[in-house]
Amino acid sequence: MKQRHPATAGLLIAVLAAALFGMLGALIKPLLESGWSPVAAVTARAAIGGIVLLPFALLSVRGRWGAVWRGRWRLLGMALVGVAGTQVLYFGAIQRIPVSTGILVEYLAPVLLVAVVWAQTRRVPRAVVLAGSAVAVAGLVLVVSPGGAGAPDPLGLLLAVLAMVGCAAFYVIAARPSDGLPPVALASGGLLLGAVALALVGATGLLPVTVSFADVPLFGRPTAWWVPLLVVGVIATAFAYAASITATELLGSRLASFAGLLEVVSATLYAWLLLGEQLNALQLLGGLLILAGIALVRADRGDAAPRVPRSARSERRESTLPLS
């Protein structure tokens, strides 16, 4: 049977990850409106996701505990930057600036990665990459439709920029050589350590931690608070992080970050389906432009993920099999 190219498989998994991540906003929003603070919701989300993945992670590293030790800094970086830091910074930003502006700034992460590589190599990116970046950003602007009167809050913008750096760092960390550490183990360890870090932040009193056990409106009727939280923890966190890390290992940080823009598109669709929020023609056009931008970046063969040796593919399939 013909083997699928790693980049093709990676893009399919990245699309799945974006679809799973995208449902976060539509399901978390009712919890936040009912009295949950952002730190409390994110901490619970990360803890549930990490616990769900933990059995699969333990099974995947059985007999290979040295890989966990070798990947300790990658795990710590995923926890503090990819899980805890980026989300706290983003939520801090949208408390001061419009949500659409915060999303727009954070999801400029792919452009930041292109700029960093440009600065490091001192080589101008290929025209197809620059074109893909411009088209994808134009699509992002149309999807989130930023607006609002008055000058933006400087601290809010700073927090959003820092969240953008954290988002870019997530893809860099996820794309680093695994050195035997399975994606599911990185996802579970990062989520659990991130939940602990967030809990410690909450315990200091720097950010409020409040919860509510009242029913929340979902699908047009009152629903127990734990239903959306459980769905978010299992689907939009556990499987989403595992899928995103797997895709990034296959694609590399740059292409994976562009594919991650589809999360904004899927979030808009979920908000339309679940919350009844408006979806207009410009947002649909923006989604198509994001897809076009991804296709242009993918066309740059210089960013194509290297083919994975057969033995490594077998090892990766074994390490991720429990997720299927």
Disulfide bonds with the S-S distance in Angstrom:
none
